[in-house]
């Protein structure tokens, strides 16, 4: 791999690498994301399908990354506005310079506002609430976290925060890289209509099943 850039943000080292036309981002030596698409279209369909036929859906997306999830959300005609939460200013800058074109420049869409902020902190201080959908795609949960503090998003405190931040029948969608029965149980205790959907994902020369958990606020 060829190193394109590296930056230290706080105490975290971000590295941008390129191989065969594909960009890879590492954080402290661990893979964070790449410009290889996974199942972002399926993820967006699951997140927005409950609002089919509307044209006023608002989405809070945790994680900008390469922008493929954002692009897939914007391609849904139901979506009026997307607030994107990205903790890393480095990722935001690299997205503009290196990833945006491959994803169809989603952050330039007038319906999009990108916030350089941590998801939980943003929601606790938000003056706006009532998002139709909150979609969390920021970690390789339950195996690795991009930040240790992100663990709250998958436990009772974070789930309660998401519930308070969405509209009365809002939709919560969480992407995980393997099945998590404990997360599913916590979601069922707080939300209704909890569904687990397996999505095949290619990882190099192999494939795996990732899981999307979707629930509706009671």
Secondary structure, DSSP 8 states (H G I E B T S, - for coil): -EEEEEEEETTEEEEEEEETTEEEEEETTEEEEESS--SHHHHHHHHHGGGTT-S-EEEEEE--TTSHHHHHHHTSTTEEEEEEE-S-HHHHHHIIIIITTTTT-GGGSTTEEEE-S-HHHHHHH-S---EEEEEE--SBTTTB-SSGGGGGGGSHHHHHHHHHHEEEEEEEEEEESS--HHHHHHHHHHEEEEEEEEEEEEETTEEEEEEEEEEEE-
